[in-house]
Amino acid sequence: MAYAGTATLTISELREFASFTACEQRYIRRSLDIGLGRQDAFKLWARDDEEASSIRGQYVAYQDLKALRTMRPDDIGFEDIEAFMGKLVRMAAFDLAQDKLSTFSAFRFLYERLLGAWVRPWLPGAFCGAAALPQIRPGRRKELLHSISEAAATAPGWSEREPSFYPEFIEKEAA
């Protein structure tokens, strides 16, 4: 019976990923390759010099992932919040400034996989903080901030179940 529950949740993750735009799907797969060290992102994802430059910047922006994975701020106290949220918002701002993720759902999907289920309660704050920065164009800011639902922004609790679906690059011939 536990298998059926896990399969249902995986299918729901697959459906959620399928609901994202092709651009979001591509950026999420690329970001997971960079953030999880799965593949050489330059070989796999760089179609031109501009994308190669963006990937280079993403490698730099994602250098804090290792530190973020070890930081687990207390949900109640404020001791570690500055270092944690500072790094998380800076990385989120980089991703949102790329104009590839257009919704909180796509952002959450990516960051749950980069950092783990424990980060879910921190994602609405990081998303809103990054989306409201002046580095994000005003029209884009509005679009991003409108994409987060009241339920997501004010959730009283979050699932601790780890994601099970991690999308990967698929060769056109294999697809």
Buried (B, 14 or more C-beta within 10 A) or exposed (E): EEEEEEEEBEEEBEEBBEEBEEBBBBBBBBBBBBBEEBBEBEEBBBEEEEBBEBBEEBEEBBEBBEEBEEBBBEEEEEEEBEBBBEBBBBBBBBBBBBEBBBBBBBBBBBBBBBBBBBBBBBBBBBBBBBBEBEEBEEEBBEBBBEBBEEEBEEBEEBEEEEBBBEBEBEEEEEE
